[in-house]
Amino acid sequence: MKKLSLKLFLLLIISGLSASVFAQDYFPGKWGDWEKRSPEELGLNPDKIQEAIQFAQENESDNPRSMEENHYGTFGREPFGDGIGPFKDRGPQTGIIVKDGYIVAEWGEPFRVDMTHSVTKSFLTTTIGVAYDRGLIRDVHDKVDPYMAPIMLVEWDDNNNKADDFGKAKVFQPFKGEHNSKITWNHLLRQTSDWEGTLWGKPDWADRPSEDRSEWMTRERHEPGSEWEYNDVRVNVLALAAMNVLREPLPKVLREEVMDKIGASPTWRWMGYENSWVIIDGQQMQAVSGGGHWGGGMFINARDQARFGLLTLHNGRWKDEQIISEEWNKLAQTPTEANTNYGFMNWFLNVNKDRIPSAPTSAFFHLGSGTNMVYVDQENDLVIVARWIKTPAMDGIVKRVLEAME
């Protein structure tokens, strides 16, 4: 037998140590099985943890608990702002602190299923990661149009005269045209596509329109990749494109490939719109939304949000299984050129410390209106879920938990 080189010998030792470290990571079992540890057991200051909880509760959102009422006081005032997806009244301010995989504290109603608004986008990115890992998307810098089969929309014509629609397109092809044909998966994932068009009755210009009404439908389009703009019509185009590639409803893909594997509860639901139906392979499927802008999106409890946060903390690994490739999770955490505080949707980065100055620059957070925050801190092996808080309070919660570790 040949002698092992010193370099190979050291690599084997390091590999063994890495495997040992991974084996010691704690992951919860099925959805009702999650071990709790006191702050003292994990070396945390219990007074500071209690201070963080009290701070969160004192900073509950002032918005109404009726999500429908809240919609029509905000997004519903936009052009074509009618709700077309379901709404659900929210619960009280709720939170969970997870350290080293264990629940250190939870308050409010952690098992209550509520809308989570744009945190939905992080689940959307994850399903696209499934398509990427399967080889269905070869490169995120590929243009989307060559991947798209013609889409048959489900429309009820109520016995309208067929001659009235003669010559009109019978299939939907959202990435045709001089501008839209340039768009890549990366542009959509980073909200830099400036896609133009109308989807599910919502024109792209009607989402968060500028104050200058004269430019709503006439402005010159930005070159894809050059400008960052948060726009839910374009998010929904990405969700439709992902379903067209996967040829399955996205909630089914997410459940089978991710949520069941991380022991999530059976109570979460990913909703679409009343008119977002297509036919794929002879099956009627609902295209889901990437948030609750017009209703719909992910309805989920805080415990399941914390499990998802723990999955992203470990870069897609759960116990001894790489559920979503580490490559994909690292891509999601890379800054967008046009907005360095943003990775893939909805990985908000902390590289400039704008929103959470108390946190490390390596931290990231999944963020939705409400405010709904899933804070992920890989340096400190920490996940914090904070739901229905005032946006400026995000840093205050994180700051107090990090102080408990000092």
HUJO-V14381 format. One record per run of one state. SS is the DSSP state (H for helix, E for strand, - for the rest). FROM is the first residue (numbers start at 1). LEN is the number of residues. If there is no record, write none. Layout:
# HUJO-V14381
SS_FROM_LEN, SS_FROM_LEN
This chain:
# HUJO-V14381
-_1_5, H_6_19, -_25_11, E_36_1, -_37_3, H_40_3, -_43_3, H_46_13, -_59_1, E_60_1, -_61_6, H_67_7, -_74_1, H_75_3, -_78_16, E_94_6, -_100_2, E_102_6, -_108_6, E_114_2, -_116_1, H_117_17, -_134_9, E_143_1, -_144_1, H_145_3, -_148_3, E_151_3, -_154_8, H_162_4, -_166_6, E_172_1, -_173_7, H_180_3, -_183_1, E_184_1, H_185_5, -_190_8, E_198_2, -_200_2, E_202_2, H_204_3, -_207_6, H_213_3, -_216_16, H_232_15, -_247_3, H_250_10, -_260_9, E_269_12, -_281_2, E_283_6, -_289_8, E_297_4, -_301_1, H_302_12, -_314_3, E_317_2, -_319_2, E_321_2, -_323_3, H_326_7, -_333_3, E_336_1, -_337_2, E_339_1, -_340_2, E_342_1, -_343_4, E_347_3, -_350_14, E_364_5, -_369_3, E_372_6, -_378_4, E_382_6, -_388_1, E_389_1, -_390_1, H_391_13, -_404_3
